[in-house]
């Protein structure tokens, strides 16, 4: 697969250019609609300092994959308050952000995403291909992931697992939507942000874990 390593490349002071042993891939969604939006957030200093918050990859809606920094290096991407001594969970994991608005709220005949207190329309309820109706952590609807995007993520995960000898394992089905720090702080394979933080909803119920499992079984 083709990976764009130039358009959104971070500067060395915007991540930690230090190689780490990798045994985990963590899926996120951006809670936004563009890769450029994630880039703009990550390169903006806070109180005059680079925060070094980012993921190695962002996958756009059309399936374009952007590499923000080498996946052997690391940046803060989990935001864990406990169970992360020396930022070990961030260091051992490769983060993949997937462009997706995330949770939606019903407003009349439409579904809205979070800007302006869920004041921005994402789609009409009649556009069933653009959302999934599923109750998860306080929300009843989630934006769908386009198939081209999901396929790109599946290929990227498979390649990274091969490259870094990361086990091609998914969490047990009952744990895929669970926050279980005792389990996931030791887990090696592919997980998501919601597994490591109780206040996160990514990757959410719209993600197709079965298709990812099938792709990994073929490789």
N, C-alpha and C positions, 0 to 999 in steps of 0.2 A: 504494500500500500504506500501511497505517497504521503509524506508528512512535510508540512511547511515549517521550516526551521528558522525562518527569517522575519516574517511579518511582525510577529509579536515577541521577538526574542528579548528576554529581560537582561539587564545589565548585571554584572557580578555582585553589585551591592544590593540587588533586589531579590536575591536568594542566597543560599549557602553553597558555594562551589567546593564542596568536599564530598568525595565519594563515600557511599554508605552501602552496607550489605542490605539487599532488598529481599523481603519474603512476603510482602503484602501489597495488594493493589486496592485502593479505596475509590469507589465511585461517588461523585458528587453531582448535583446540578447547580447551575449558576444563579437560579432565581432571577433570571434576566433573559433577554431575547437576542443578544449578540455576543460574540467572542470579544469584540472591541470594548464592550462595556466592562467585562471582567478585567481586561488589560488596563483600562483607564483606572479602575479601582486599585489594582495592585501596584501601579507605578506611582500613585499619588502619595507623597510623604504625609505623615501625621505628626504634627508638632515639630516639623522640620526633619523628621527621621524616616528613612525607608523602613517599612514594617516587615519586609521579607515574608509576606503572606502571598502564596500562589500555589498552583499545582503545575506539575511538569507538562501536562497536556490539557487542551481545551478542544472539544469536538463540537463543531458548529451544526446548525440545523440541517444543512445540506450534506453533512458527512465530512466536510473538510476538517482535517486534523492539524492543529497547531501545536508545535513544541515550544514551550516558553523557556525551558532550561533543560539541561541534560538530565534524564531520569535517574542517573546514578547519583546525582546530587540531591539536595533537599531544600524545602522551605516549610514554614508553618502552614498547615492546611487543615488541621483537625480542631484546634481550639479547645483541647481537653483541659479541664481544671484539675483533675486527679488521674492517677494511673498512668502518668506519662513522664516519669523521672528522666531528666536530661533530654526531654523531647524525643525519647526513643521511639514512640509510635509514629511521629512525623518522619523521623530519620529512616525507619525501616520500610516505610510505605511509599508507593508511587501514587500520587493523586491524579485523577482524571476528572476534570469538570466537563459536564455535558450541558450545552446551552439549552435551557428549558425554564419556563416561568415558575414551575413548581405548583404549589397549592393554589386553587381557584375558589372564588366565592360566587354563589348565584346572586345575580341582581336582575330581577325581572326575567326576561327570556334570554339573558346572556350570562356568561361566566367571566369574571374579572380577575386580574392578577394584582399583586400587592401595591404598586405605586399609588400614591394618593389614597391610602387606606382602602385598597382594593377598588380603586376608582377607574382603572384602565381596562377596557374590554379586551379579552383574549379571543373569544369566539361566541357564537350563538349556541344555545343548547341543542339546536337541530344539527349542528356540525359535529356529529358523533365521533368522527375520526380525529378530532383535535383534543379530546379529553377522555379521561377514565373516571367513572363514578365509583368511588371507593372511600369509605370512611377510614381515615388514618390520622392519628394524633391531632384531632380537633378539626380536620378539614374533610369535606365530603367529595371534592372533585380535585383532580390533578391533571395538568397538561400532559398530553401524549407525546411520546418520542417518535419522530418520523422514522420509517424503516431504514432509509439510507443512513441516518445518523446512528441507529442502533447497530447496523451492520458494521459501520466504521469502528464503533466502540468494541464490538466483538473481535474484530480483526486486530485492533490495537492491543487489547488485553491478551490475546493469544500470542502475539509477537513479543510482548513484554515478558510474559510468563516464560517463554522459551529463552529469551535473551538473558534473563536474570535467574533462571532456574527456580522460579516461583511456583509452588504447587498449583496445579490447575483444579483447585477445589473451590466450591461454593459453600457457604454456610448450610447446615441442615435446613430444610425448608421451613421449619417452625421458627428458626432463628433469623431468617433473612430480614424480617421487619422488626426484630427485637433489639432493644438496648440491653446488652449483657456484657458488662465490662470484664467480669471474670473469665468469660469465654473468649471474647474478641481481642483482649490484650495479649493473648497467647496464640490466637488463630493465625495460620499461614495460608494464604490463598487470595480470594477475591471477596471483599466485603463492601460496605457502604457507610457513609457518614452517620446514618441513623443507628448503626450498630455500636458506635463509639460515643455517641452523645444522645442523651434522652430528649434534648430540646431541638434536635434536628429532624427534618422530614425527608432528607434526600438519602436514598435515591427515590423513595416513595413507591406507591403501589402501581404506578404506570409502567415501571421498568419490567422487561420481559426476561426474567431469570432463566426460564426454561430454554429460550433460544440461545442464551449465552452458554448454558450448560452443554447444549447440543454442539455448539461450535467448538468448545474446548475438548469435547470427547473426540472430535474428528482430528485434532492436531496431536 
